[in-house]
Amino acid sequence: MRQHVNPLSQFFQLPLSLPNHSVLFKNSHCPIHVDIGSAKGKFLIELASKYPKWNFLGLEIREPLVVASEKKRKELELQNLKFLYCNVNISLDSWLSDLDNDQLKRVSIQFPDPWFKRKHIKRRVLNVSLLNSIARYMSKDGELFIQSDIFKLTESMTNVIEESNYFDRKDIQGLKWIDKNPYDVTTDRELFVLKKNFPIYRAIYIRNSTPL
């Protein structure tokens, strides 16, 4: 499995028509948490098991990981969870536009590909266009959670979010960075970083009332 794929390559520019939420979930009107870059799916599988009154959608650009995650989901018979393959920067906005009003309550972006080289920074997943899509359809007071073990990447994400004026950073006891995952569930990458005793930079933003 390749660790990184170029989301700007021609192969990933074809828009995919993602199934409507009414088809994906048994109880389609429940609040929705979208995890962008769901990888092996551990994070959402645990959340979906704990919170049956929420719906969870994992989006991943590496199709083999989606296939593997869906296999686990089906084995566990989780009907409030679905994993889909797509390039979120191309296909997510259309899917969000079909949601019920105020249904999108949470979005998480965790340990996205860092793309260190200056010429590759444009490949990073969180850009102004994606953030605007999230802000457009997220309910007031909805949460946007980001985390990474790469400081410059997290700083880049916080800059995009704060320059938009659509989100307010949630104050957690006056800390600049949250000291643990607020959902008490960890991703595979998060576990790896914690075992190495490396720092993780986390922040939660709340959708304010600024219109898009």
Secondary structure, DSSP 4 states (H G I P E B T S, - for coil): --S---TTSGGGGS---PPPHHHH-SSTTS-EEEEES-TT-HHHHHHHHH-TTSEEEEEES-HHHHHHHHHHHHHHT-TTEEEEE--HHHHHHHHHTTSPTT-EEEEEEES-----SGGGGGG-S--HHHHHHHHHHEEEEEEEEEEES-HHHHHHHHHHHHHHTSEEEPPBTTBSS-SS-TTS---HHHHHHHHTT---EEEEEEE-S---
